[in-house]
């Protein structure tokens, strides 16, 4: 039952065991007062004289038992929480390791909403099960079993009477669990869809407002929320009737013993003392047993939740032999590269070579495969077939760290962390000096806008870099790449946010990052790559022609079409009406 969680407990299993023992002792002390109560009631019922000192001692013992119960239970909870939170830490670290091994494309397919839910909500829910269900469930089931055994010792008939409501309650609990687990998978999936939809709605709110799509967006959000509500209510409606049965019968053992036991006393087959003892002991069964059954219904959820968390990231990790870089130079070779998004092949046997310290540009219409080819170089995904090598060494042969040390990837949208601009640049080379960081910012043409910021380079970038414009974010990311100083540079639409006022600064920043490097660049503005050493024209997942700018104008109709479209776009203006 608990095999899924045990590997994550590690050395903290001892805290859970200790918690169970402490709680067990605590529950023993919690039911002991009923026996002292029995000792007080027997002489009263028999109309015998009662010694006041005898009663006071029993009352004090009852109070002491309650104090010991509280102390032991609280100490047990403290130990169980130490185990629970350290187990959650181990679980998060394990999932983080699996996440880091995944292709970035798989991570995007899962969605930020689902990943956020996994690492926060789903794992936090497990805390209740670890800290309470396991130790408390074990402790609360042992005591009622011992009391029932004692009931049979007092009188077999009384013991059998005790089992009747327990069997009814246990049957109701089993039916509730059976019905509930049948709907559990759909319930959790609907919760995941709702989380992704909410995050998509929040992230896309600007587009929704600008294009007056509030109705459609609200409808999609409302539909997923209502679907989640319907699954939840359906789950609860299935469970509620059975829940009502077991919560009604189990705590009411005394209500069955009292009338039937009274008839036995009247018939002379049971002494009133034994009846009183049975009634007192019955109060030590219902409450613990009910808690135990409640936890019993949650423990299978623990296995389910952990299995779902593991399954979410149970994809083939990126292929990597984990070796150091052993290539002889920075020449790059794509050989018969084929790649598919799900079931659709988007690259069809691409062959391409990039000589060290040269600039190669990929051009083509949207969807032609340019960005996919560039991302495969940084091992964004694994190939379906073919190979990509640097200096003769296949990128799957080297560790991701070794590959990342040699390649800087600058995309259209570069993420900035919610910390200072200085620290965002420092990511490129964590051990860099302040002088090196400032030099990288200068070479990336950032000085002008840094001077306008209230705290200069120490200004906070905001969530995702929202405190900066698109062009400013781009230049900060270029400064990061300049500081990293990797020998290979991949620029994927790095000039996307370039405006006429900043075009010169951006070009200077790009010149700095591309100096003496092997560069693969993707750009829609063909004017920015016309001086590249080699330009490759892509169409429908194939390279259909390659050469210099002038060579392609002579021999490639596709390139001529793209060049003319680029020229038209650069001279396009909005004309006002007379």
Secondary structure, DSSP 8 states (H G I E B T S, - for coil): --HHHHHHHGGGHHHHHHHHHHHHHHHHHHHHHHHHHHHHHHHHHTT----HHHHHHHHHHHHHHHHHHHHHHHHHHHHHHHHHHHHHHHHHHHHHHHHHHS-HHHHHHH-HHHHHIIIIIIHHHHHHIIIIIIHHHHHHHHHHHHHHHHHHHH-HHHHHHHHHHHHHHHHHHHHHHHHHHHHHHHHHHHHHHHHHHHHHHHHTHHHHHHTT-HHHHHHHHHHHHHHHHHHHHHHHHHHHHHHHHHHHHGGGHHHHHHHHHHHHHHHTSS-HHHHHHHHHHHTTTHHHHHHHHHHHHHHHHHHHHHHHHHHHT-S-------B----SSS-EEEEEEEEEETTEEEEEEEEEEE-TT-EEEEEESTTSSHHHHHHHHTTSS--SEEEEEETTEETTTB-HHHHHHHEEEE-SS----SSBHHHHHHTT-TT--HHHHHHHHHHTT-HHHHTTSTTGGGSB--GGGTTS-HHHHHHHHHHHHHHHT-SEEEEESTTTT--TTTHHHHHHHHHHHHTTSEEEEE-S-GGGTTT-SEEEEEETTEEEEEE-HHHHHHH-HHHHHHHHHHHHHHT-------
